[in-house]
Amino acid sequence: GRLIAHSLNQEGIAADFVRTIDESRVCIAAVDPANHTQTEINESGPAVKPQEIDALFSCLNRLLSEHRFRFIVLSGSLPPGIPDEIYAELIDIAAKAGVRSVLDASGDALKLGAARKPWMIKPNAFELATLLDVDVSESNEVAKACRPILGTGVAVVGVTLGRKGAVCCTNEGAYVATAPEISFISAVGSGDSWLATFLWAFEEDLGFAEATRLATGAGAANAAVYGAGFITKREIFDCAERVQLTSLP
């Protein structure tokens, strides 16, 4: 974990980690630029012990008491030893502190977490289909499938569709963003770039529609470079200008 903390420090990103006894996992993405394919080799992660989970809850409670946050983002697959209910429990903790939760997960962790009414969930098309046990691939199907989720108390459902773009569904309506054509290199980190930009735009009071457009531009810009998140604000805005945005009732 020291390598991760050191790398964040070099980029000027504040970090407050709960350390595990076992080593942090390594994920490798092998990109073939000739055939435009990508192979991911992801370790499952270290086995997390009960006392380390308790330390995570304590750490979050401390951070929520010491700082004022607008959002807490809960994302990623769960390593061995972590119960599927952990995201649901973290959402409850954030809610008691008056902080909006954003859930980006899959499988049972997504299903259990979504039931606790986070402010936003951000599945991809496959994760949404698994969550609702439906087959969705087109944007209008995605928008229709999101209606039951919004009825449970979730305010925003952002569904990324890879090179097709994304759909953002709210109680006000749905926004469909068609991604621009790019010279594809790697999709690693594109979903995270989408979500980070969406929350930044919403924090800037740009509204759901503009947040969806900019976020889709960020996902496309990230897919056109090697590495995850190595993109500039200018590149995001340039790609976003070529995003086609439509509104559904």
BELZI-V415714 format. One record per pair of residues at least 6 apart in sequence whose C-alpha atoms are under 7 Angstrom apart, sorted by sequence separation. I is the first residue (numbers start at 0). GAP is how many residues later the second one is. D is the distance in whole Angstrom. If there is no record, write none. Layout:
((I,GAP,D) (I,GAP,D))
This chain:
((30,6,6) (31,6,6) (93,6,7) (128,6,6) (135,6,6) (159,6,4) (167,6,6) (168,6,6) (201,6,7) (221,6,7) (30,7,5) (93,7,7) (128,7,6) (158,7,6) (159,7,7) (166,7,7) (167,7,5) (221,7,6) (29,8,6) (30,8,6) (158,8,5) (166,8,6) (167,8,7) (28,9,7) (29,9,5) (157,9,6) (158,9,6) (166,9,5) (201,9,6) (221,9,6) (4,10,7) (28,10,6) (29,10,6) (90,10,6) (157,10,4) (165,10,6) (166,10,6) (200,10,5) (220,10,7) (28,11,4) (124,11,7) (145,11,7) (156,11,6) (157,11,6) (165,11,5) (27,12,6) (28,12,6) (124,12,7) (156,12,5) (164,12,5) (165,12,7) (27,13,5) (73,13,7) (155,13,6) (156,13,7) (164,13,5) (197,13,5) (26,14,6) (27,14,6) (155,14,5) (163,14,6) (164,14,4) (197,14,6) (220,14,6) (26,15,4) (102,15,7) (154,15,6) (163,15,6) (220,15,6) (25,16,7) (26,16,6) (101,16,6) (154,16,7) (162,16,6) (197,16,7) (25,17,6) (100,17,5) (101,17,6) (102,17,6) (103,17,6) (196,17,7) (197,17,5) (24,18,6) (99,18,7) (100,18,5) (101,18,5) (102,18,5) (103,18,5) (104,18,7) (196,18,5) (217,18,5) (220,18,6) (24,19,7) (99,19,6) (100,19,7) (101,19,6) (102,19,6) (103,19,6) (216,19,5) (219,19,7) (24,20,5) (110,20,6) (149,20,7) (194,20,7) (216,20,7) (23,21,6) (24,21,7) (105,21,6) (149,21,7) (193,21,4) (196,21,7) (0,22,7) (23,22,6) (86,22,7) (193,22,6) (213,22,7) (216,22,5) (0,23,5) (22,23,6) (106,23,7) (145,23,7) (213,23,7) (216,23,4) (21,24,5) (83,24,6) (84,24,6) (87,24,6) (106,24,7) (142,24,7) (193,24,6) (215,24,7) (21,25,7) (83,25,5) (87,25,4) (90,25,7) (192,25,6) (193,25,5) (86,26,5) (142,26,6) (192,26,6) (213,26,5) (216,26,7) (71,27,7) (84,27,6) (90,27,6) (212,27,6) (19,28,7) (70,28,6) (71,28,6) (72,28,6) (73,28,6) (74,28,6) (75,28,6) (76,28,6) (87,28,6) (138,28,6) (190,28,6) (69,29,6) (70,29,5) (71,29,5) (72,29,5) (73,29,5) (74,29,4) (75,29,5) (189,29,4) (68,30,6) (69,30,6) (70,30,6) (71,30,6) (72,30,6) (73,30,6) (74,30,5) (212,30,6) (47,31,7) (70,31,7) (142,31,6) (159,31,7) (19,32,7) (46,32,6) (47,32,6) (48,32,6) (189,32,5) (212,32,7) (45,33,6) (46,33,5) (47,33,5) (63,33,7) (189,33,6) (44,34,5) (45,34,7) (46,34,5) (47,34,6) (119,34,6) (124,34,6) (174,34,6) (43,35,6) (44,35,7) (116,35,7) (118,35,5) (119,35,6) (120,35,7) (121,35,6) (122,35,7) (123,35,5) (124,35,6) (176,35,7) (116,36,5) (117,36,6) (118,36,5) (119,36,5) (120,36,5) (121,36,5) (122,36,5) (123,36,5) (124,36,6) (176,36,6) (186,36,5) (192,36,6) (17,37,7) (116,37,5) (118,37,6) (119,37,6) (120,37,6) (121,37,6) (122,37,7) (123,37,6) (138,37,7) (178,37,6) (185,37,5) (17,38,6) (178,38,7) (184,38,6) (185,38,7) (176,39,7) (183,39,6) (184,39,5) (185,39,7) (187,39,7) (188,39,5) (183,40,5) (184,40,6) (185,40,6) (187,40,6) (188,40,6) (178,41,7) (182,41,6) (184,41,6) (181,42,6) (167,44,6) (165,50,7) (164,51,6) (179,59,7) (179,62,6) (179,63,5) (178,64,5) (177,65,6) (178,65,7) (176,66,6) (177,66,5) (176,67,6) (177,67,6) (176,68,5) (175,69,6) (176,69,7) (174,70,7) (175,70,5) (174,71,6) (175,71,6) (174,72,5) (173,73,6) (174,73,6) (173,74,5) (172,75,6) (173,75,6) (172,76,5) (35,148,7) (37,148,7) (35,149,7) (32,152,6) (30,155,7))
